[in-house]
Amino acid sequence: MSAPVDIVAIAQKQLDAYNAQKLGAYCSFFTDDVIVADLNGAVSTDGLKAYEQRYKDAFAKFPNNKATLVSRMAARNTVIDYERVERGDGETPPFDVIAIYTFRGDKIARVDFAK
C-alpha cells in the first residue's frame, strides 16, 4: 500500500518554487493538461506549455515578485491558499489572491484564481 499524497506539502513546495522563480521546479508540480481560470470565469491558460510560458513571462517582468501565504485550507483533493502578492517593482501595489488548487494524484490539474 502506498502512502497517501500530502497535497498540503506539495502546495507549499510549489509556492516555494514560485517565490524562488525556479521555473522548471515550479512547473513540475502541475499536470501536462493543467487548466488555469478566473473563479467562475473563462480559462486563461490551457496546458503545461502555455502555463510555463505564462510564468516565464511573469518572472521576467517581475524578478522580485513574491507571494506570502496568509492562510491555507485543504479538503479531499483541493488546497485553497490566500496569498498576498508583491510584485517588487516599486509601482504595483500589493494585492490579495485566492488560489484554488485541484489535484489529480500528486500534481495540480487546475488552478482557479479569485482576485
N, C-alpha and C positions, 0 to 999 in steps of 0.2 A: 504494500500500500504506500502510495506517495504522500508526502507531506502536503497539507493544504497550502494554497498560494496566499502569500501575505501581500494583499493588494495595497495596504497602507504603506508598507515598506517600499513597495515599487513606486507608489505615487511620490514618496519622499525622494527616492533616488532620481526620478525623472525631474523633479523640481531642482534638485542639487545640480544635475547636469545642465538644465536650462540656465540656472544662475551662473554656472561656470562657462556658459556658452560653448560647451563641447558638443558640437552639432551631431557627430556620429554617435556618441554615447546617448545623447538626448533622444535621437530618433530610434535608437534600438529598443525603446520601451513601447513602441507603437506597432500595430499590425500593418501589413502591406496595404490593406484596404481601409486604413483609418479614415474616418469622416470627422470634419470639424464644422460646427454650425453655431449660429447665434441661437440662444434658447428660444424655442418656438419660432425659429426663423429658417431662412434658406441655408443650404450647405454652402460654406465658403471655401472649403478645401476637401478634395476627394483623392485619397490615395497617398501612400508614403512619399512618392517622388514630389508631389505637389506640397506635401507637408514639409519635407526637407527644404524645398526652395523657399517656402514661406518664412521659415526660421533662419535660413541662411541670409535672406534679405533683412530680416528684423535685427539679427545680431550685427550685421554690417552697419545698419543705420543707427543702432543704439548699442554701442560697445560697452556701455556702463549700465545697461538695463539689469534690474534685479526685481524679483518678486519675493516678498516676505509673506510667509504663511501666517495668517491671522487666526484661522481655525480650520479644523478638518473633521469630517464625519464620514463614516463608511457603513454600508449595508449591502449584503449579498455581493454583487459584482460591481458596485458603484462606490466611488470615492468622490466626495464633494469638498473642494478647497475654496476657502475665502481668502483671497490674496490682496495685498497692497502692492501695486507695481510702480516702480520709479524708473523712468527712462534714463535719468542721469545725464541728460543733455543740457540742463540749465534752462530749458524752455518749457518743456511739457510738465504740467503739474502731476503729482502722484494721483493715481486713480485706483479704485477698487474693482475687482472682478471676482465672479464666482465661476469656477471651472468644475464641470461635472464630468468625471472620467468614468466611462463604461468599459469594463474589462471583458476580454474574451481570454480565459485562461490567465496567463501571466503577462499579457500585453494589453495596452489600451487600444480599443477598437473605435471609440467615439469620444469626442470632446464637445460639450455644449457650453458656450460661454454666456453668462449673464453679466452685462456691463452697464 
